[in-house]
Amino acid sequence: MSNDAPITVAVMLRHVSARGGITVYTRNILTHILQADTSNRYLLLLPDRGLLGQYAAPNVTELLVESRGGFAGRIAWDQQRILRAIRGRGVDVIYNPKLSVPLRARCKTVFTMHGLEQFAAKSCFPWHDRAYFSLAMRFYCRKADAILVMTQTGRRDLRNYLDVPEAKIHVVPESYNEQCRMVRDEAERRRVREKFGLPDRFLLFVGGITPLKNIPALLRAFRALKARGIPHRLVLAGFKRLNFARDLALIEALGLRQDVIEPGFVDDADLPALYSLADAFVLPSFYEGFGIPILEAQACGCPVVVGNRGAMTEVAGEGGALSFDPDSPAELAGRLGRILNEPAVRASLAERGLENAKRYSWAVTARRTVELFEKLARA
């Protein structure tokens, strides 16, 4: 994007066909980088032949580096196979949107750290996952020339948990699904309501269903609200990930089966109406490095409640959400009760949320990321 000689950036995309927030980030940042930057050269390292052809542009070369799968296969892809693939191609910077860099790379390296939940919420992860993450991140952070984080919380966590030098850390916020806007069109609202069997009034969760998301606290808070007579149902929208069964078993144990709707993974095209129809969106996580659904809900005018740990309150902005202690279902029930029973609170959250979402832009994220690549390559 500068007027200097173009650089070559190799982008590690082994995870690009997975589901989850990191993949949402990867696809959006890559799309907007290629839209914004027509000067530098990009070498896209793709793990599957079926992914070729998605990013055709004059300054893009797609390179198939097949992955063998499994833990050993992933490590081999990250640390060996891509280095062989880029040899002799004049790469200036290797960029991984997800959590690692090749330790033997001879060029500059940068990766995105999406969150340090294995440190901040240890009980949500098996011991072997924590052990690997703790050891591997120390090597990757030491090797990387730069580390992108989404928030000031992410910056502090990198310093506190991994003692990363301040000069390596670059705060570049991500953004959200730009299709998310308030949906007033009755035909679209009716389409989504019928597609997922939604009631007139409901509370909403969107995200991967794992212990980190603290679904039991949400279910207990919801049961307390039902006991007070609210007519709502609870929609848990998202795909099931790690160790979800025990948390979801509470639906039956708490006698909530008739009041909980599980639509599974929701396509981006359906999300705006889903958020617009909900009376409140809840992200009760023990920790989030960012929390894209917070901004999606805000952009649709849906009042938001978040846990008070990690970066959630920072992302939601001042006055953009009610927060609660993730260990207190009673406190969560109280926050939701305020939204449902106090129109002024509901209106204030919706208004401030809409304003907060305007602060985020994938185009700005992409521009600042490219500027970092250029700075690293020319240092």
Beta strands, then each sheet from edge to edge (+ up, - down):
strand 1: 8-12
strand 2: 41-46
strand 3: 60-64
strand 4: 93-96
strand 5: 108-112
strand 6: 146-149
strand 7: 169-171
strand 8: 202-206
strand 9: 233-237
strand 10: 260-264
strand 11: 280-283
strand 12: 304-307
strand 13: 322-324
sheet 1: 3+ 2+ 1+ 4+ 5+ 6+ 7+
sheet 2: 10+ 9+ 8+ 11+ 12+ 13+
end
